[in-house]
Amino acid sequence: MSLSRSPIWALQRAYYERRASEAFAEVPHQIVDNPFVAAACARVVLGFVRDGVRGGLDASEPLFVVELGAGAGRFAHGFVRELSERLDALPMRLPPIVYVMTDVAQSTLQDWETNPALADDRLDFARLDVVGDRMLALRRRGITLERLANPLVVIANYVFDSVPADAFAIADGALEECVVSVSGDEVATMELAYERRPVAPRHYGDPDLDALLEHYRGNLGDTVVTIPRAAIECIRWLRGLAGDRLLVLAADKAHTTEESLAFRREPALSRHGGSFSLMVNFHALGWYARRHGGDALDGGDRHSTIDVAALLFGDPPGGYAETRLAYDEAIERFSPDDLFVLAEGLERTAAQLSVAELVAVLRLSGWDAFTLLGVADALLELVANADAAAQEDLRHALFETYDRHYAVPGDDDLPFAIGLLLYEMQDYEDALEFFEASLEQHGPDAATEHNIALCEAQLD
């Protein structure tokens, strides 16, 4: 059967519905769920809003930001903070922001509703199946989104790699579908076997998808491409909802240029515990946007782990000049992929750096907890002998990082790490508070209780 119709997607859905937010202890997400990416995306959205002002915004109606597959909620938590700070600084009357977190699993929505960190009035929740649902019913506001008064922003981080796509082989101008058979009923153990079958004209009966197939048949050879059927169908619906005034920001591991699609073979699954993902064909999404009078911004082929693409639809007066400028400055110039590569290298060499240099990395990351934890051991060796100014900078970095942190299942013990660093700086009162927070968030631990006793002895 077609890859997009195979049972692997039902297994994936069942996993997320069963595990809810706990699934993100197994699913990689840190590369996009961090303050740096939240701030970068907020800057692009700010540019989109400024472009929208020229076309006219209705300040009496919300500007909706919809996140597809919002997961544990970390990105939403950081993005709302970053975007609100920027919009509040603009000297103009703007629509109120409503950030809608969506997921396919009702259990995940229930987790969000009971999470005090998501009690912000600007947040709302809705169940949405990217594959089939065509309705957004907001649970807090009790309304269903239909034709929107203002442009729409959509966030899709690590989503399009997890929804149905098809695969086609191209050789000598001929097109064959890579149909698949699946053995096994668990993601961790299932095996895929591909077989190639000829494709008849107008295979999909969908003008966009059939035109995309024909484009690849005429322009590629000796390769296998994926067709992101579900992603394109979802974006088509979102265009209608937004009156074709739409920004889609998608972050994923992807093939972005037509050149990167050459000499590929049948897609392999990347497995993450009970879930899996595929490489996304960002080139196809950009092709679709341009086919309908829009445009696509992306990082080309220089990214090694993740690309962030912006799909633009609509034609405000003056075009999307502000959005393009913001994308260039916030993402293209130094991307989330660049930060991830840099942070991994610095983690390996952290022992050779000074406290001031490591704090500079934390500042660049937007005070990211994952980055801090990666260099925490090196800081512990250095901080006691650092000068007062460097210690004060580090203290500021620790509080900024903790203030922005949104805990998700599977996290390392951030308050414990901060407590150790503060203790080394002889800040026993604050260290005590963080060790107590560690007990509250991560449960009883002999080392934590021992450090609490040490802090209390020093304070006495």
RAWOGI-V829550 format. One record per backbone hydrogen bond with DSSP energy under -1.0 kcal/mol. NH is the residue of the N-H (numbers start at 1). CO is the residue of the C=O. E is the energy in kcal/mol with one decimal. If there is no record, write none. Layout:
nh-><NH | NH>
co-><CO | CO>
e-><E | E>
This chain:
nh-><5 | 6 | 9 | 11 | 12 | 13 | 14 | 15 | 16 | 17 | 18 | 19 | 20 | 22 | 23 | 24 | 25 | 26 | 27 | 32 | 33 | 34 | 38 | 39 | 40 | 41 | 42 | 43 | 44 | 45 | 46 | 47 | 48 | 49 | 50 | 51 | 52 | 53 | 61 | 63 | 65 | 66 | 67 | 68 | 70 | 73 | 77 | 78 | 79 | 80 | 82 | 83 | 84 | 85 | 86 | 87 | 88 | 90 | 92 | 98 | 99 | 100 | 101 | 102 | 103 | 109 | 110 | 111 | 112 | 113 | 114 | 115 | 118 | 119 | 123 | 124 | 126 | 128 | 133 | 138 | 139 | 142 | 145 | 148 | 152 | 153 | 154 | 155 | 156 | 158 | 162 | 166 | 168 | 169 | 170 | 171 | 174 | 176 | 177 | 178 | 179 | 179 | 180 | 181 | 183 | 190 | 191 | 193 | 195 | 197 | 199 | 210 | 211 | 212 | 213 | 214 | 215 | 216 | 217 | 218 | 219 | 220 | 223 | 225 | 227 | 229 | 230 | 232 | 233 | 234 | 235 | 236 | 237 | 238 | 239 | 240 | 241 | 242 | 243 | 244 | 246 | 247 | 248 | 249 | 250 | 251 | 252 | 255 | 261 | 262 | 270 | 272 | 275 | 277 | 278 | 280 | 282 | 282 | 283 | 285 | 286 | 287 | 288 | 289 | 290 | 291 | 292 | 293 | 294 | 295 | 297 | 302 | 307 | 309 | 310 | 311 | 312 | 313 | 319 | 324 | 325 | 326 | 327 | 328 | 329 | 330 | 331 | 332 | 333 | 339 | 340 | 341 | 342 | 343 | 344 | 345 | 346 | 347 | 348 | 349 | 352 | 353 | 358 | 359 | 360 | 361 | 362 | 363 | 364 | 365 | 366 | 367 | 372 | 373 | 374 | 375 | 379 | 380 | 381 | 382 | 383 | 386 | 391 | 392 | 393 | 394 | 395 | 396 | 397 | 398 | 399 | 400 | 401 | 402 | 403 | 404 | 411 | 414 | 417 | 418 | 419 | 420 | 421 | 422 | 423 | 424 | 425 | 426 | 427 | 428 | 431 | 432 | 433 | 434 | 435 | 436 | 437 | 438 | 439 | 440 | 441 | 442 | 443 | 449 | 450 | 451 | 452 | 453 | 454 | 455 | 456 | 457 | 458 | 459 | 460>
co-><2 | 3 | 6 | 7 | 8 | 9 | 10 | 11 | 12 | 13 | 14 | 15 | 16 | 19 | 20 | 21 | 22 | 23 | 23 | 29 | 29 | 32 | 34 | 35 | 36 | 37 | 38 | 39 | 40 | 41 | 42 | 43 | 44 | 45 | 46 | 47 | 48 | 49 | 58 | 96 | 98 | 153 | 100 | 155 | 102 | 70 | 73 | 74 | 75 | 76 | 78 | 79 | 80 | 81 | 82 | 83 | 84 | 87 | 90 | 63 | 122 | 65 | 124 | 67 | 126 | 105 | 106 | 107 | 108 | 109 | 110 | 112 | 115 | 116 | 120 | 99 | 101 | 103 | 129 | 143 | 125 | 138 | 136 | 241 | 245 | 64 | 247 | 66 | 249 | 251 | 159 | 227 | 225 | 176 | 223 | 174 | 171 | 169 | 197 | 167 | 177 | 195 | 1 | 193 | 191 | 186 | 183 | 181 | 179 | 177 | 175 | 206 | 207 | 208 | 209 | 210 | 211 | 212 | 213 | 214 | 215 | 216 | 170 | 168 | 166 | 227 | 164 | 228 | 229 | 230 | 231 | 232 | 233 | 234 | 235 | 236 | 237 | 238 | 240 | 239 | 313 | 152 | 311 | 154 | 309 | 156 | 307 | 280 | 258 | 259 | 277 | 275 | 272 | 270 | 161 | 253 | 255 | 280 | 255 | 281 | 282 | 283 | 284 | 285 | 286 | 287 | 288 | 290 | 289 | 312 | 310 | 299 | 252 | 250 | 297 | 248 | 295 | 246 | 316 | 320 | 321 | 322 | 323 | 324 | 325 | 326 | 327 | 327 | 328 | 335 | 336 | 337 | 338 | 339 | 340 | 341 | 342 | 343 | 344 | 345 | 349 | 350 | 354 | 355 | 356 | 357 | 358 | 359 | 360 | 361 | 363 | 362 | 368 | 369 | 370 | 372 | 375 | 376 | 377 | 378 | 379 | 383 | 387 | 388 | 389 | 390 | 391 | 392 | 393 | 394 | 395 | 396 | 397 | 398 | 399 | 400 | 408 | 412 | 413 | 414 | 415 | 416 | 417 | 418 | 419 | 420 | 421 | 423 | 422 | 426 | 427 | 428 | 429 | 430 | 431 | 432 | 433 | 434 | 435 | 436 | 437 | 438 | 439 | 445 | 446 | 447 | 448 | 449 | 450 | 451 | 452 | 453 | 454 | 455 | 456>
e-><-1.2 | -1.3 | -1.1 | -1.8 | -1.9 | -2.4 | -2.4 | -1.8 | -2.0 | -2.5 | -2.0 | -2.5 | -2.0 | -1.6 | -1.8 | -1.7 | -1.8 | -1.9 | -1.6 | -1.6 | -2.5 | -1.6 | -2.2 | -2.5 | -2.3 | -2.8 | -2.1 | -1.9 | -1.6 | -2.6 | -2.3 | -1.8 | -2.1 | -2.6 | -2.4 | -2.2 | -2.1 | -1.8 | -1.7 | -2.8 | -2.6 | -3.0 | -2.9 | -2.9 | -2.9 | -1.7 | -2.2 | -2.0 | -3.1 | -2.3 | -2.3 | -3.2 | -2.1 | -2.0 | -1.5 | -2.7 | -2.5 | -1.3 | -1.7 | -1.9 | -3.1 | -3.5 | -2.9 | -1.8 | -1.0 | -1.5 | -2.1 | -1.7 | -2.1 | -2.3 | -1.2 | -1.3 | -2.0 | -1.4 | -1.8 | -2.5 | -2.2 | -1.8 | -1.3 | -3.0 | -2.9 | -1.3 | -2.8 | -2.2 | -2.5 | -2.0 | -3.0 | -2.6 | -2.9 | -3.2 | -2.3 | -2.1 | -2.6 | -3.2 | -2.9 | -2.0 | -2.1 | -2.6 | -3.1 | -2.7 | -1.2 | -2.3 | -3.0 | -2.3 | -2.4 | -2.3 | -2.4 | -2.3 | -2.4 | -2.3 | -1.5 | -2.9 | -1.9 | -2.2 | -2.2 | -2.1 | -2.2 | -2.2 | -2.6 | -1.9 | -1.2 | -2.5 | -1.9 | -2.6 | -2.4 | -2.7 | -1.7 | -2.5 | -2.4 | -2.2 | -2.5 | -2.3 | -1.7 | -2.3 | -2.3 | -1.5 | -2.2 | -2.1 | -1.0 | -3.2 | -1.2 | -2.2 | -2.4 | -3.1 | -2.6 | -1.4 | -2.3 | -2.9 | -1.2 | -1.3 | -2.5 | -3.1 | -1.5 | -1.7 | -2.1 | -2.2 | -1.1 | -1.4 | -1.8 | -1.2 | -2.6 | -2.7 | -2.4 | -2.2 | -2.4 | -2.2 | -1.2 | -1.7 | -2.9 | -2.1 | -2.8 | -1.2 | -2.9 | -3.0 | -2.8 | -2.8 | -3.1 | -2.4 | -2.9 | -2.5 | -2.3 | -2.5 | -2.6 | -2.5 | -2.2 | -3.1 | -2.2 | -2.4 | -2.2 | -2.2 | -2.2 | -2.4 | -2.6 | -3.1 | -2.1 | -1.9 | -2.7 | -2.1 | -1.3 | -1.1 | -2.0 | -1.9 | -2.2 | -2.5 | -1.8 | -1.4 | -1.9 | -2.5 | -2.2 | -2.0 | -1.4 | -2.6 | -2.0 | -2.7 | -1.5 | -1.0 | -2.2 | -2.2 | -1.3 | -1.1 | -3.0 | -1.3 | -2.3 | -2.3 | -2.2 | -2.3 | -2.6 | -2.3 | -2.3 | -2.6 | -2.0 | -2.4 | -2.5 | -2.3 | -2.3 | -1.5 | -1.8 | -1.6 | -1.7 | -2.4 | -2.4 | -2.2 | -1.7 | -2.4 | -2.3 | -2.1 | -1.1 | -2.0 | -2.8 | -1.2 | -2.2 | -2.4 | -1.5 | -1.9 | -2.4 | -2.3 | -1.9 | -2.0 | -1.9 | -2.0 | -2.5 | -3.0 | -1.6 | -2.4 | -2.3 | -2.2 | -2.2 | -2.0 | -1.9 | -2.4 | -2.5 | -2.2 | -2.3 | -2.4 | -2.1>
